[in-house]
Amino acid sequence: MSGPKSERRANRELREVLDELVEHVRYVARNVGGLSRQDLEYAEERLEWLADEVWRAATGGKERGA
């Protein structure tokens, strides 16, 4: 197998963290009007953490900018 479809199957960790990222973004988008400032700050921190996890999973642990 080759191409994007096989990449999804070959890198299960990446698929899982991407799914979590998408779920989080959808939750925030649906609830942004009702979230407190503290909740929004937490949501932003979690988004940044998830983005770092996606990067790590996609690059095999290489740091950004390295």
mmCIF file of the N, C-alpha and C atoms, coordinates in Angstrom:
data_MODEL
# 
_entry.id   MODEL 
# 
loop_
_atom_site.group_PDB 
_atom_site.id 
_atom_site.type_symbol 
_atom_site.label_atom_id 
_atom_site.label_alt_id 
_atom_site.label_comp_id 
_atom_site.label_asym_id 
_atom_site.label_entity_id 
_atom_site.label_seq_id 
_atom_site.pdbx_PDB_ins_code 
_atom_site.Cartn_x 
_atom_site.Cartn_y 
_atom_site.Cartn_z 
_atom_site.occupancy 
_atom_site.B_iso_or_equiv 
_atom_site.pdbx_formal_charge 
_atom_site.auth_seq_id 
_atom_site.auth_comp_id 
_atom_site.auth_asym_id 
_atom_site.auth_atom_id 
_atom_site.pdbx_PDB_model_num 
ATOM 1   N N  . MET A 1 1  ? 0.821   -1.183 0.000  1.00 0.00 ? 1  MET A N  1 
ATOM 2   C CA . MET A 1 1  ? 0.000   0.000  0.000  1.00 0.00 ? 1  MET A CA 1 
ATOM 3   C C  . MET A 1 1  ? 0.869   1.252  0.000  1.00 0.00 ? 1  MET A C  1 
ATOM 4   N N  . SER A 1 2  ? 0.410   2.285  -0.665 1.00 0.00 ? 2  SER A N  1 
ATOM 5   C CA . SER A 1 2  ? 1.147   3.540  -0.659 1.00 0.00 ? 2  SER A CA 1 
ATOM 6   C C  . SER A 1 2  ? 0.172   4.698  -0.655 1.00 0.00 ? 2  SER A C  1 
ATOM 7   N N  . GLY A 1 3  ? 0.689   5.890  -0.392 1.00 0.00 ? 3  GLY A N  1 
ATOM 8   C CA . GLY A 1 3  ? -0.133  7.078  -0.406 1.00 0.00 ? 3  GLY A CA 1 
ATOM 9   C C  . GLY A 1 3  ? -0.697  7.419  0.955  1.00 0.00 ? 3  GLY A C  1 
ATOM 10  N N  . PRO A 1 4  ? -1.554  8.449  1.002  1.00 0.00 ? 4  PRO A N  1 
ATOM 11  C CA . PRO A 1 4  ? -2.085  8.950  2.264  1.00 0.00 ? 4  PRO A CA 1 
ATOM 12  C C  . PRO A 1 4  ? -2.872  7.910  3.062  1.00 0.00 ? 4  PRO A C  1 
ATOM 13  N N  . LYS A 1 5  ? -3.597  7.043  2.375  1.00 0.00 ? 5  LYS A N  1 
ATOM 14  C CA . LYS A 1 5  ? -4.401  6.048  3.078  1.00 0.00 ? 5  LYS A CA 1 
ATOM 15  C C  . LYS A 1 5  ? -3.522  5.106  3.894  1.00 0.00 ? 5  LYS A C  1 
ATOM 16  N N  . SER A 1 6  ? -2.410  4.675  3.321  1.00 0.00 ? 6  SER A N  1 
ATOM 17  C CA . SER A 1 6  ? -1.517  3.781  4.054  1.00 0.00 ? 6  SER A CA 1 
ATOM 18  C C  . SER A 1 6  ? -0.810  4.519  5.188  1.00 0.00 ? 6  SER A C  1 
ATOM 19  N N  . GLU A 1 7  ? -0.548  5.815  5.023  1.00 0.00 ? 7  GLU A N  1 
ATOM 20  C CA . GLU A 1 7  ? 0.085   6.598  6.091  1.00 0.00 ? 7  GLU A CA 1 
ATOM 21  C C  . GLU A 1 7  ? -0.812  6.616  7.332  1.00 0.00 ? 7  GLU A C  1 
ATOM 22  N N  . ARG A 1 8  ? -2.101  6.744  7.132  1.00 0.00 ? 8  ARG A N  1 
ATOM 23  C CA . ARG A 1 8  ? -3.030  6.727  8.265  1.00 0.00 ? 8  ARG A CA 1 
ATOM 24  C C  . ARG A 1 8  ? -2.942  5.413  9.020  1.00 0.00 ? 8  ARG A C  1 
ATOM 25  N N  . ARG A 1 9  ? -2.819  4.349  8.295  1.00 0.00 ? 9  ARG A N  1 
ATOM 26  C CA . ARG A 1 9  ? -2.754  3.034  8.932  1.00 0.00 ? 9  ARG A CA 1 
ATOM 27  C C  . ARG A 1 9  ? -1.382  2.781  9.528  1.00 0.00 ? 9  ARG A C  1 
ATOM 28  N N  . ALA A 1 10 ? -0.351  3.306  8.906  1.00 0.00 ? 10 ALA A N  1 
ATOM 29  C CA . ALA A 1 10 ? 1.018   3.055  9.359  1.00 0.00 ? 10 ALA A CA 1 
ATOM 30  C C  . ALA A 1 10 ? 1.356   3.875  10.596 1.00 0.00 ? 10 ALA A C  1 
ATOM 31  N N  . ASN A 1 11 ? 0.753   5.036  10.757 1.00 0.00 ? 11 ASN A N  1 
ATOM 32  C CA . ASN A 1 11 ? 1.078   5.907  11.879 1.00 0.00 ? 11 ASN A CA 1 
ATOM 33  C C  . ASN A 1 11 ? -0.171  6.115  12.732 1.00 0.00 ? 11 ASN A C  1 
ATOM 34  N N  . ARG A 1 12 ? -0.498  5.093  13.485 1.00 0.00 ? 12 ARG A N  1 
ATOM 35  C CA . ARG A 1 12 ? -1.704  5.117  14.318 1.00 0.00 ? 12 ARG A CA 1 
ATOM 36  C C  . ARG A 1 12 ? -1.650  6.240  15.359 1.00 0.00 ? 12 ARG A C  1 
ATOM 37  N N  . GLU A 1 13 ? -0.474  6.485  15.926 1.00 0.00 ? 13 GLU A N  1 
ATOM 38  C CA . GLU A 1 13 ? -0.315  7.548  16.916 1.00 0.00 ? 13 GLU A CA 1 
ATOM 39  C C  . GLU A 1 13 ? -0.703  8.904  16.320 1.00 0.00 ? 13 GLU A C  1 
ATOM 40  N N  . LEU A 1 14 ? -0.244  9.171  15.108 1.00 0.00 ? 14 LEU A N  1 
ATOM 41  C CA . LEU A 1 14 ? -0.573  10.424 14.433 1.00 0.00 ? 14 LEU A CA 1 
ATOM 42  C C  . LEU A 1 14 ? -2.070  10.535 14.211 1.00 0.00 ? 14 LEU A C  1 
ATOM 43  N N  . ARG A 1 15 ? -2.693  9.473  13.730 1.00 0.00 ? 15 ARG A N  1 
ATOM 44  C CA . ARG A 1 15 ? -4.136  9.486  13.487 1.00 0.00 ? 15 ARG A CA 1 
ATOM 45  C C  . ARG A 1 15 ? -4.905  9.784  14.776 1.00 0.00 ? 15 ARG A C  1 
ATOM 46  N N  . GLU A 1 16 ? -4.488  9.154  15.872 1.00 0.00 ? 16 GLU A N  1 
ATOM 47  C CA . GLU A 1 16 ? -5.185  9.347  17.138 1.00 0.00 ? 16 GLU A CA 1 
ATOM 48  C C  . GLU A 1 16 ? -5.051  10.776 17.651 1.00 0.00 ? 16 GLU A C  1 
ATOM 49  N N  . VAL A 1 17 ? -3.854  11.344 17.568 1.00 0.00 ? 17 VAL A N  1 
ATOM 50  C CA . VAL A 1 17 ? -3.672  12.702 18.065 1.00 0.00 ? 17 VAL A CA 1 
ATOM 51  C C  . VAL A 1 17 ? -4.351  13.716 17.140 1.00 0.00 ? 17 VAL A C  1 
ATOM 52  N N  . LEU A 1 18 ? -4.373  13.449 15.846 1.00 0.00 ? 18 LEU A N  1 
ATOM 53  C CA . LEU A 1 18 ? -5.117  14.314 14.927 1.00 0.00 ? 18 LEU A CA 1 
ATOM 54  C C  . LEU A 1 18 ? -6.613  14.284 15.228 1.00 0.00 ? 18 LEU A C  1 
ATOM 55  N N  . ASP A 1 19 ? -7.132  13.092 15.504 1.00 0.00 ? 19 ASP A N  1 
ATOM 56  C CA . ASP A 1 19 ? -8.550  12.980 15.866 1.00 0.00 ? 19 ASP A CA 1 
ATOM 57  C C  . ASP A 1 19 ? -8.854  13.776 17.131 1.00 0.00 ? 19 ASP A C  1 
ATOM 58  N N  . GLU A 1 20 ? -7.955  13.702 18.110 1.00 0.00 ? 20 GLU A N  1 
ATOM 59  C CA . GLU A 1 20 ? -8.149  14.441 19.359 1.00 0.00 ? 20 GLU A CA 1 
ATOM 60  C C  . GLU A 1 20 ? -8.093  15.949 19.112 1.00 0.00 ? 20 GLU A C  1 
ATOM 61  N N  . LEU A 1 21 ? -7.172  16.380 18.261 1.00 0.00 ? 21 LEU A N  1 
ATOM 62  C CA . LEU A 1 21 ? -7.056  17.786 17.912 1.00 0.00 ? 21 LEU A CA 1 
ATOM 63  C C  . LEU A 1 21 ? -8.334  18.295 17.247 1.00 0.00 ? 21 LEU A C  1 
ATOM 64  N N  . VAL A 1 22 ? -8.838  17.551 16.281 1.00 0.00 ? 22 VAL A N  1 
ATOM 65  C CA . VAL A 1 22 ? -10.060 17.950 15.572 1.00 0.00 ? 22 VAL A CA 1 
ATOM 66  C C  . VAL A 1 22 ? -11.244 17.993 16.542 1.00 0.00 ? 22 VAL A C  1 
ATOM 67  N N  . GLU A 1 23 ? -11.352 17.009 17.406 1.00 0.00 ? 23 GLU A N  1 
ATOM 68  C CA . GLU A 1 23 ? -12.434 16.979 18.390 1.00 0.00 ? 23 GLU A CA 1 
ATOM 69  C C  . GLU A 1 23 ? -12.361 18.212 19.306 1.00 0.00 ? 23 GLU A C  1 
ATOM 70  N N  . HIS A 1 24 ? -11.180 18.553 19.748 1.00 0.00 ? 24 HIS A N  1 
ATOM 71  C CA . HIS A 1 24 ? -11.003 19.715 20.628 1.00 0.00 ? 24 HIS A CA 1 
ATOM 72  C C  . HIS A 1 24 ? -11.386 21.010 19.907 1.00 0.00 ? 24 HIS A C  1 
ATOM 73  N N  . VAL A 1 25 ? -10.925 21.178 18.677 1.00 0.00 ? 25 VAL A N  1 
ATOM 74  C CA . VAL A 1 25 ? -11.241 22.384 17.906 1.00 0.00 ? 25 VAL A CA 1 
ATOM 75  C C  . VAL A 1 25 ? -12.747 22.495 17.691 1.00 0.00 ? 25 VAL A C  1 
ATOM 76  N N  . ARG A 1 26 ? -13.401 21.401 17.367 1.00 0.00 ? 26 ARG A N  1 
ATOM 77  C CA . ARG A 1 26 ? -14.854 21.429 17.171 1.00 0.00 ? 26 ARG A CA 1 
ATOM 78  C C  . ARG A 1 26 ? -15.578 21.800 18.461 1.00 0.00 ? 26 ARG A C  1 
ATOM 79  N N  . TYR A 1 27 ? -15.126 21.251 19.582 1.00 0.00 ? 27 TYR A N  1 
ATOM 80  C CA . TYR A 1 27 ? -15.740 21.574 20.879 1.00 0.00 ? 27 TYR A CA 1 
ATOM 81  C C  . TYR A 1 27 ? -15.608 23.073 21.171 1.00 0.00 ? 27 TYR A C  1 
ATOM 82  N N  . VAL A 1 28 ? -14.412 23.610 20.997 1.00 0.00 ? 28 VAL A N  1 
ATOM 83  C CA . VAL A 1 28 ? -14.186 25.029 21.272 1.00 0.00 ? 28 VAL A CA 1 
ATOM 84  C C  . VAL A 1 28 ? -15.028 25.886 20.335 1.00 0.00 ? 28 VAL A C  1 
ATOM 85  N N  . ALA A 1 29 ? -15.062 25.537 19.055 1.00 0.00 ? 29 ALA A N  1 
ATOM 86  C CA . ALA A 1 29 ? -15.836 26.313 18.083 1.00 0.00 ? 29 ALA A CA 1 
ATOM 87  C C  . ALA A 1 29 ? -17.327 26.330 18.430 1.00 0.00 ? 29 ALA A C  1 
ATOM 88  N N  . ARG A 1 30 ? -17.842 25.189 18.900 1.00 0.00 ? 30 ARG A N  1 
ATOM 89  C CA . ARG A 1 30 ? -19.263 25.118 19.260 1.00 0.00 ? 30 ARG A CA 1 
ATOM 90  C C  . ARG A 1 30 ? -19.583 25.893 20.537 1.00 0.00 ? 30 ARG A C  1 
ATOM 91  N N  . ASN A 1 31 ? -18.604 26.001 21.441 1.00 0.00 ? 31 ASN A N  1 
ATOM 92  C CA . ASN A 1 31 ? -18.876 26.536 22.770 1.00 0.00 ? 31 ASN A CA 1 
ATOM 93  C C  . ASN A 1 31 ? -18.157 27.837 23.088 1.00 0.00 ? 31 ASN A C  1 
ATOM 94  N N  . VAL A 1 32 ? -17.504 28.442 22.125 1.00 0.00 ? 32 VAL A N  1 
ATOM 95  C CA . VAL A 1 32 ? -16.667 29.615 22.383 1.00 0.00 ? 32 VAL A CA 1 
ATOM 96  C C  . VAL A 1 32 ? -17.446 30.737 23.073 1.00 0.00 ? 32 VAL A C  1 
ATOM 97  N N  . GLY A 1 33 ? -18.684 30.929 22.728 1.00 0.00 ? 33 GLY A N  1 
ATOM 98  C CA . GLY A 1 33 ? -19.477 32.005 23.332 1.00 0.00 ? 33 GLY A CA 1 
ATOM 99  C C  . GLY A 1 33 ? -19.797 31.780 24.795 1.00 0.00 ? 33 GLY A C  1 
ATOM 100 N N  . GLY A 1 34 ? -19.804 30.529 25.227 1.00 0.00 ? 34 GLY A N  1 
ATOM 101 C CA . GLY A 1 34 ? -20.163 30.226 26.598 1.00 0.00 ? 34 GLY A CA 1 
ATOM 102 C C  . GLY A 1 34 ? -18.996 29.884 27.505 1.00 0.00 ? 34 GLY A C  1 
ATOM 103 N N  . LEU A 1 35 ? -17.785 29.953 26.983 1.00 0.00 ? 35 LEU A N  1 
ATOM 104 C CA . LEU A 1 35 ? -16.618 29.603 27.784 1.00 0.00 ? 35 LEU A CA 1 
ATOM 105 C C  . LEU A 1 35 ? -16.097 30.825 28.538 1.00 0.00 ? 35 LEU A C  1 
ATOM 106 N N  . SER A 1 36 ? -15.668 30.601 29.767 1.00 0.00 ? 36 SER A N  1 
ATOM 107 C CA . SER A 1 36 ? -15.075 31.680 30.559 1.00 0.00 ? 36 SER A CA 1 
ATOM 108 C C  . SER A 1 36 ? -13.687 31.991 30.015 1.00 0.00 ? 36 SER A C  1 
ATOM 109 N N  . ARG A 1 37 ? -13.144 33.103 30.458 1.00 0.00 ? 37 ARG A N  1 
ATOM 110 C CA . ARG A 1 37 ? -11.800 33.488 30.047 1.00 0.00 ? 37 ARG A CA 1 
ATOM 111 C C  . ARG A 1 37 ? -10.797 32.395 30.446 1.00 0.00 ? 37 ARG A C  1 
ATOM 112 N N  . GLN A 1 38 ? -10.960 31.852 31.631 1.00 0.00 ? 38 GLN A N  1 
ATOM 113 C CA . GLN A 1 38 ? -10.076 30.788 32.113 1.00 0.00 ? 38 GLN A CA 1 
ATOM 114 C C  . GLN A 1 38 ? -10.206 29.537 31.241 1.00 0.00 ? 38 GLN A C  1 
ATOM 115 N N  . ASP A 1 39 ? -11.447 29.177 30.885 1.00 0.00 ? 39 ASP A N  1 
ATOM 116 C CA . ASP A 1 39 ? -11.658 28.020 30.015 1.00 0.00 ? 39 ASP A CA 1 
ATOM 117 C C  . ASP A 1 39 ? -11.042 28.240 28.636 1.00 0.00 ? 39 ASP A C  1 
ATOM 118 N N  . LEU A 1 40 ? -11.157 29.454 28.108 1.00 0.00 ? 40 LEU A N  1 
ATOM 119 C CA . LEU A 1 40 ? -10.557 29.757 26.807 1.00 0.00 ? 40 LEU A CA 1 
ATOM 120 C C  . LEU A 1 40 ? -9.030  29.682 26.865 1.00 0.00 ? 40 LEU A C  1 
ATOM 121 N N  . GLU A 1 41 ? -8.455  30.150 27.960 1.00 0.00 ? 41 GLU A N  1 
ATOM 122 C CA . GLU A 1 41 ? -7.005  30.063 28.113 1.00 0.00 ? 41 GLU A CA 1 
ATOM 123 C C  . GLU A 1 41 ? -6.560  28.603 28.170 1.00 0.00 ? 41 GLU A C  1 
ATOM 124 N N  . TYR A 1 42 ? -7.307  27.795 28.919 1.00 0.00 ? 42 TYR A N  1 
ATOM 125 C CA . TYR A 1 42 ? -6.987  26.368 28.983 1.00 0.00 ? 42 TYR A CA 1 
ATOM 126 C C  . TYR A 1 42 ? -7.132  25.724 27.601 1.00 0.00 ? 42 TYR A C  1 
ATOM 127 N N  . ALA A 1 43 ? -8.204  26.081 26.887 1.00 0.00 ? 43 ALA A N  1 
ATOM 128 C CA . ALA A 1 43 ? -8.437  25.517 25.557 1.00 0.00 ? 43 ALA A CA 1 
ATOM 129 C C  . ALA A 1 43 ? -7.289  25.870 24.614 1.00 0.00 ? 43 ALA A C  1 
ATOM 130 N N  . GLU A 1 44 ? -6.784  27.096 24.722 1.00 0.00 ? 44 GLU A N  1 
ATOM 131 C CA . GLU A 1 44 ? -5.657  27.511 23.886 1.00 0.00 ? 44 GLU A CA 1 
ATOM 132 C C  . GLU A 1 44 ? -4.393  26.724 24.250 1.00 0.00 ? 44 GLU A C  1 
ATOM 133 N N  . GLU A 1 45 ? -4.132  26.558 25.534 1.00 0.00 ? 45 GLU A N  1 
ATOM 134 C CA . GLU A 1 45 ? -2.968  25.779 25.969 1.00 0.00 ? 45 GLU A CA 1 
ATOM 135 C C  . GLU A 1 45 ? -3.060  24.341 25.463 1.00 0.00 ? 45 GLU A C  1 
ATOM 136 N N  . ARG A 1 46 ? -4.258  23.768 25.575 1.00 0.00 ? 46 ARG A N  1 
ATOM 137 C CA . ARG A 1 46 ? -4.439  22.389 25.119 1.00 0.00 ? 46 ARG A CA 1 
ATOM 138 C C  . ARG A 1 46 ? -4.255  22.292 23.603 1.00 0.00 ? 46 ARG A C  1 
ATOM 139 N N  . LEU A 1 47 ? -4.750  23.273 22.882 1.00 0.00 ? 47 LEU A N  1 
ATOM 140 C CA . LEU A 1 47 ? -4.573  23.304 21.431 1.00 0.00 ? 47 LEU A CA 1 
ATOM 141 C C  . LEU A 1 47 ? -3.082  23.340 21.070 1.00 0.00 ? 47 LEU A C  1 
ATOM 142 N N  . GLU A 1 48 ? -2.316  24.167 21.767 1.00 0.00 ? 48 GLU A N  1 
ATOM 143 C CA . GLU A 1 48 ? -0.883  24.243 21.512 1.00 0.00 ? 48 GLU A CA 1 
ATOM 144 C C  . GLU A 1 48 ? -0.201  22.908 21.831 1.00 0.00 ? 48 GLU A C  1 
ATOM 145 N N  . TRP A 1 49 ? -0.601  22.290 22.933 1.00 0.00 ? 49 TRP A N  1 
ATOM 146 C CA . TRP A 1 49 ? -0.027  21.006 23.314 1.00 0.00 ? 49 TRP A CA 1 
ATOM 147 C C  . TRP A 1 49 ? -0.351  19.946 22.259 1.00 0.00 ? 49 TRP A C  1 
ATOM 148 N N  . LEU A 1 50 ? -1.609  19.920 21.815 1.00 0.00 ? 50 LEU A N  1 
ATOM 149 C CA . LEU A 1 50 ? -2.008  18.942 20.807 1.00 0.00 ? 50 LEU A CA 1 
ATOM 150 C C  . LEU A 1 50 ? -1.261  19.171 19.494 1.00 0.00 ? 50 LEU A C  1 
ATOM 151 N N  . ALA A 1 51 ? -1.070  20.427 19.110 1.00 0.00 ? 51 ALA A N  1 
ATOM 152 C CA . ALA A 1 51 ? -0.315  20.728 17.891 1.00 0.00 ? 51 ALA A CA 1 
ATOM 153 C C  . ALA A 1 51 ? 1.119   20.213 18.015 1.00 0.00 ? 51 ALA A C  1 
ATOM 154 N N  . ASP A 1 52 ? 1.716   20.379 19.188 1.00 0.00 ? 52 ASP A N  1 
ATOM 155 C CA . ASP A 1 52 ? 3.068   19.845 19.409 1.00 0.00 ? 52 ASP A CA 1 
ATOM 156 C C  . ASP A 1 52 ? 3.075   18.322 19.315 1.00 0.00 ? 52 ASP A C  1 
ATOM 157 N N  . GLU A 1 53 ? 2.037   17.681 19.836 1.00 0.00 ? 53 GLU A N  1 
ATOM 158 C CA . GLU A 1 53 ? 1.942   16.222 19.762 1.00 0.00 ? 53 GLU A CA 1 
ATOM 159 C C  . GLU A 1 53 ? 1.786   15.751 18.315 1.00 0.00 ? 53 GLU A C  1 
ATOM 160 N N  . VAL A 1 54 ? 1.007   16.481 17.532 1.00 0.00 ? 54 VAL A N  1 
ATOM 161 C CA . VAL A 1 54 ? 0.851   16.149 16.114 1.00 0.00 ? 54 VAL A CA 1 
ATOM 162 C C  . VAL A 1 54 ? 2.209   16.251 15.426 1.00 0.00 ? 54 VAL A C  1 
ATOM 163 N N  . TRP A 1 55 ? 2.929   17.333 15.690 1.00 0.00 ? 55 TRP A N  1 
ATOM 164 C CA . TRP A 1 55 ? 4.242   17.518 15.079 1.00 0.00 ? 55 TRP A CA 1 
ATOM 165 C C  . TRP A 1 55 ? 5.178   16.372 15.455 1.00 0.00 ? 55 TRP A C  1 
ATOM 166 N N  . ARG A 1 56 ? 5.206   16.033 16.749 1.00 0.00 ? 56 ARG A N  1 
ATOM 167 C CA . ARG A 1 56 ? 6.081   14.972 17.235 1.00 0.00 ? 56 ARG A CA 1 
ATOM 168 C C  . ARG A 1 56 ? 5.741   13.641 16.565 1.00 0.00 ? 56 ARG A C  1 
ATOM 169 N N  . ALA A 1 57 ? 4.444   13.332 16.480 1.00 0.00 ? 57 ALA A N  1 
ATOM 170 C CA . ALA A 1 57 ? 4.021   12.071 15.873 1.00 0.00 ? 57 ALA A CA 1 
ATOM 171 C C  . ALA A 1 57 ? 4.332   12.040 14.375 1.00 0.00 ? 57 ALA A C  1 
ATOM 172 N N  . ALA A 1 58 ? 4.190   13.186 13.716 1.00 0.00 ? 58 ALA A N  1 
ATOM 173 C CA . ALA A 1 58 ? 4.415   13.242 12.264 1.00 0.00 ? 58 ALA A CA 1 
ATOM 174 C C  . ALA A 1 58 ? 5.893   13.196 11.901 1.00 0.00 ? 58 ALA A C  1 
ATOM 175 N N  . THR A 1 59 ? 6.751   13.709 12.787 1.00 0.00 ? 59 THR A N  1 
ATOM 176 C CA . THR A 1 59 ? 8.174   13.809 12.449 1.00 0.00 ? 59 THR A CA 1 
ATOM 177 C C  . THR A 1 59 ? 9.032   12.802 13.202 1.00 0.00 ? 59 THR A C  1 
ATOM 178 N N  . GLY A 1 60 ? 8.417   11.956 13.967 1.00 0.00 ? 60 GLY A N  1 
ATOM 179 C CA . GLY A 1 60 ? 9.178   10.966 14.714 1.00 0.00 ? 60 GLY A CA 1 
ATOM 180 C C  . GLY A 1 60 ? 9.932   11.558 15.883 1.00 0.00 ? 60 GLY A C  1 
ATOM 181 N N  . GLY A 1 61 ? 9.430   12.660 16.440 1.00 0.00 ? 61 GLY A N  1 
ATOM 182 C CA . GLY A 1 61 ? 10.031  13.238 17.635 1.00 0.00 ? 61 GLY A CA 1 
ATOM 183 C C  . GLY A 1 61 ? 10.984  14.375 17.386 1.00 0.00 ? 61 GLY A C  1 
ATOM 184 N N  . LYS A 1 62 ? 11.203  14.751 16.131 1.00 0.00 ? 62 LYS A N  1 
ATOM 185 C CA . LYS A 1 62 ? 12.095  15.865 15.842 1.00 0.00 ? 62 LYS A CA 1 
ATOM 186 C C  . LYS A 1 62 ? 11.446  17.153 16.300 1.00 0.00 ? 62 LYS A C  1 
ATOM 187 N N  . GLU A 1 63 ? 12.262  18.039 16.908 1.00 0.00 ? 63 GLU A N  1 
ATOM 188 C CA . GLU A 1 63 ? 11.742  19.309 17.392 1.00 0.00 ? 63 GLU A CA 1 
ATOM 189 C C  . GLU A 1 63 ? 11.542  20.273 16.221 1.00 0.00 ? 63 GLU A C  1 
ATOM 190 N N  . ARG A 1 64 ? 10.575  21.185 16.419 1.00 0.00 ? 64 ARG A N  1 
ATOM 191 C CA . ARG A 1 64 ? 10.331  22.201 15.388 1.00 0.00 ? 64 ARG A CA 1 
ATOM 192 C C  . ARG A 1 64 ? 11.544  23.099 15.243 1.00 0.00 ? 64 ARG A C  1 
ATOM 193 N N  . GLY A 1 65 ? 11.804  23.465 14.014 1.00 0.00 ? 65 GLY A N  1 
ATOM 194 C CA . GLY A 1 65 ? 12.906  24.380 13.732 1.00 0.00 ? 65 GLY A CA 1 
ATOM 195 C C  . GLY A 1 65 ? 14.291  23.732 13.805 1.00 0.00 ? 65 GLY A C  1 
ATOM 196 N N  . ALA A 1 66 ? 14.336  22.461 14.115 1.00 0.00 ? 66 ALA A N  1 
ATOM 197 C CA . ALA A 1 66 ? 15.643  21.790 14.224 1.00 0.00 ? 66 ALA A CA 1 
ATOM 198 C C  . ALA A 1 66 ? 16.073  21.211 12.906 1.00 0.00 ? 66 ALA A C  1 
# 
